[in-house]
Amino acid sequence: MSGKNAIHSMTGFGQSEGVIGEQKYRVEVKAVNHRFLDLKVRLPRELQSAENALRASVSSVFTRGAIDLKVDRLSDSSTNTTSKVQVNI
């Protein structure tokens, strides 16, 4: 792969928090170099129905790498309603 948009490293970590409905969540993504795509997704029970769509979205962008995507429910958002979760891949 060459050119100015080439990916030079597949190792990375990202974390963000936000609110969906009345719940506050934390999303963590860890990625390391891997020959094939190895996607591991851990979601709270109330978000399990979104797993297939999430996997499809990630798979449409990445073709290789070991990617761990974890979503944790933190608490009710009744104390913090200013954040919103937006996933852009």
N, C-alpha and C positions, 0 to 999 in steps of 0.2 A: 504494500500500500504506500503510495507516495502522494505528494501534494500538500498544500497548506491545511487541509482539513483531515489529514491522517491522524488516527489515534495512536499515540506513542506509548501509553500505559493504560492498562485496564484495572489498575488497583485504585480503589477509592472508598470513601465513607461519606455518607450524608445523613442528616437527621433534621426533622422538623416536627413541630407540634401545631395542631389546629383543632377546629371544632366541626363535627358533623352532627346536625340535629342538636340534641342536648348533651352530647358526649364529647369529651376532650380526648384526643388521640395523639400518640407519638409514632412517627414513621421513621424507621431506620433502614438504610440500604448500605450493604457492604458488597464490594465487588473485587475479585482478583482474577488474574489471567487464567484462562482454562481453554483447552483446545476446542471444546464444544460448549453449547449453552447448558448450564446446570443451574436451574432456577428453583430456589426454595422459598416458599411463601408461607408465612405464619400470620394468621388473622384471628381476631376475636370472633367468637361464635356469631355475633350479630352481623358481621361483614363477610361470612363464608360464602354467601351467594354471589359476591363480586369476584371471587377468586379466578374463575375461568376468564372473565373479561380482563382482569388485571394481567394474568399470564399471557393472554393474546396480545395485549398492548405492549408489554415488555418484549415479547418474542418478535414483534413486528419491527422493533428498533435494534435489538441486539441479537447477534447470531452466535456469539461465543462469550465465554466468561462464566465464572462461578459467582452467581448473584444471590445474596440472601436478602430478602425483603421481609421486614417484620413490622407489624402494626400492633401497638399496645393501647388498650383503653386506660386512660389515666384517671378520669373522674367525671362527675357531672359538670357541665359547662355553666351552671347557673351563676358562678362567680366571674366568668370570663366569656363574654359573647362577642368579642371583637375580632377573633381570628376565624379564618375560613381555610379549609383544606382544598387545594387545587392540585391535581396530579397532571403534570405535563411531561410527557416523555418524548 
